[in-house]
Amino acid sequence: MSAAVTTSLGLAVLVAVGTLTHQTVLIPPLAATTAIITATPESPLAQPRHVIGGHLLSCLVSFGILALGWHGPWAAAVACGAACGFALVVKTAHPPAMATAVMIMLTGPPAGRFVPLLVVGAVLLVLVQMVSSRLRREVYPTSWW
């Protein structure tokens, strides 16, 4: 499978899960994640630790800032910067996760619903790439942690 086919398939899986659960699972940050995973699967940024960990860390930072009563574009800039800094420190950098931070700060979704859907989405994208790689006899992931 080419990166384009795997990207479409991964995003279709998210749409299917969203349709079945009546929730939005396909969000822009996960679409960007899919492109990184499928186009550059050997990149450190495409590895499960970065994909799943980066999105989770951005959620943690963003919902923490929301809990302080901050929201809106200025808070989004702070959350994105803080999430980026923490991700670099703990070695889970994943650029689309910064978009997750911005999205949370601008929309204020309920954490109890948003976080599980985001995690399911990120894990499913990793699994789709794993299957695609196996079918092509390529190695993905190159590392887990």
N, C-alpha and C positions, 0 to 999 in steps of 0.2 A: 504494500500500500504506500502511496506517496504521502507526503506531509499534508497535501491539500485534502486528500481523501480521509486521512486519519483525523484531521482538524474537523472536517464536516461531520464525521461519524461521532467524534467526542462531543461536539456541540449538540448533535441530534440526541445523544444519550441524555444530556442535561435537559433538553426540551421534553423528552419523554418522561423523565422523572418529575419534572415540573408539572406536566399535564396530569400524571397519575396522582400527584399529591396536591394539586391545585395551588401550587406555590411557584414563585419565580426562582428558578435555579440557574438559568442562563443569565448571567450578569456580565457587563463589559470586562471586569477584571479577570474573570474565568475564561473569556474568549481570548484575551491577551495571553493568559497562561497556556492555553491550548497551542497557540502559535509558537511559543517558546519550546514547549515540550516536543511538538512534532517536527519543527524545523531544525532545532538544534538539540536533539536528545542527549548528546554527549556533554553539553554544557553543564557546569555546576549549577547554574540557575534553573535548569530543567529537572534536577534530581528531586526525588520525593521529599527529602528533608527541607529543601528550599521552597518547594511548591506548597506543601501542607504547612510546614512551620512558618513560612513567611506570611501566609494568609492568616494563620491563627495569631501570630504575634501582632499583626496589624489590627486584628479584631480586639485583642487584649488592650492595646494602647488606646485605640479609638473609643472603646466602650468605657475605659477608665477616664478619659478626658470628658466624655459625655456625662459621666457620673459626677464630675466636678461642676457640671452646669454649663460647660462651654459647648457651643455648637456654631454652625455656620462656616463661611469660607475662611475666616481667620483661624478658627479652631482646626479646620481641615488642614491648613498649612502647617500648623504646629503638630498635629497628629501624624501627618505624613513624614515630617522631618524626624520626629521622635521614633516612629516605627522604623524608618530607614536606619537611624543610628543604632537602635537596639538590634535590628536584623543583622547589621554588619558585625556587631559585637559577638552575637551568638551564632554567627555564620549560617544564617538562613535568608540571605538576601534574595529577593525575588521581585523584580520591578512591578509586575502587575499587582502585587500585594499592597503597594503604595496607593494604587487606585482604589483598592478595597478600603483603605483608611479614609480616603477622601469621600468615597461614596457613603460610608457610615456617618461621617461627620455632617454631610450635607442632607442626608435623608433621615437619620435617627431611627433606624429600624429596631424592632424589639430584639434584643440579644438572644433570647430564648428560642426564637424562630430563625433568625438570620445565621447565627453561628453554626448550628447543625446542618443547615442547607449548604452553607459555604464549604464546610468540611466534606460533606458527601460529594459535592461537586468536584472539589479538588482531588479527592481520592478516586472518583470515577474517571477523571481525566488521566490520572497516572495509570490506572488499570487499563484503559483503552490503549494508551501508548505501549504498555507492557505487552498486550496481546498483539498489537500491530508489529512491534519489534520482533516478537517470537515468530510470527508468520513470515517475516522477512529474514529470519535467522540473524538478527542483529541483537546487540546487548543494550537493554534498558531495564532498569536503571544501571548506571555504572557504579553508583554507590547509594546506600540508604542513609547512612549517618556519617 
